[in-house]
Amino acid sequence: MAVVVSDTTPLHYLILIGRDSVLEKLYRQVIVPPAVLQELGHAAAPPAISAWAKSPPAWLTVQSPAFIPPRFDNLDFGERQALALAKEIHADFVLLDDKVARRFAESEALKVKGTLGIVADAAKAKVPSHSQGFAPGAPPQSCQNKLEKSRRIVDY
């Protein structure tokens, strides 16, 4: 099974639309650094997200990077930790939406998948989430509405 590290945004969006369980079905386990869980549990986060962060599912593993290189300093805290951890544990890919962070990750020879890529993979694999599945070729309407920001920042 693939070694997958996630930044905050893909988890945030998938939790908001009630589709976070597709991560377990696609990857079995997702690893996050402490900063990601901290960002998800922030007081300003929507209640569903902060509740999720307080009691994360069993398939989520929290692991700290041993070292964050200074060249990562221009990224936000969660991105710095997630990318440092992904490099350190030789992750197969990192879940990440931010355009600048995606480019940085690619310059560090990390493979990147965004929220829309996860939704597309789940649809292609016909992975159901809760009682509903993703319709092949088109995410549910709630995805279309809540992931509009991701559509604009994804390059490919």
Steps between C-alpha positions, in 0.01 A plus 500: 500500500617854427660717766292820502559824691233770507496873548197670658292613202414163339391363836305819575301482177435127517379527861272792405330298229487183709739307275808461718446123515606468136857557621492178699343313211756630250815498717420307824707747702578871475782660695487862618742709701377658826464844335231364266292362786553828686376702200196275462420545869542878496226699677405668169449165321143389430363289788495176297868540419617588850297209641663266246846629602428438869410139427665401171421166336723197558638519144663836574851486647670806650877513458744786549779568253844469657626811321355782289756640255533882498412506128142408606463826698288678235220245540236507772554291813287201395652490152854520640440207732308293244763542227791442738330183627419381147866536398624340821283187477524478120125536453356380173312828482376794701142630506524874443293774334690827536652596165827639639545201732422259215769654283744493790420132569558414135834685508588271792416193285181427694192373321190707574129427494235762574148473631352477152746224415382306804135547400581393143691191620210404726255538211720299262542226759127519579589539866187567701507742788249433775177405327575686177752447226664753275338504160760407238614807313334757725532575870181549702345847494631569851853434371446731206388781730750460783806420290475793259806659659701183434393501136654843457833410658556161340728533201429170336 
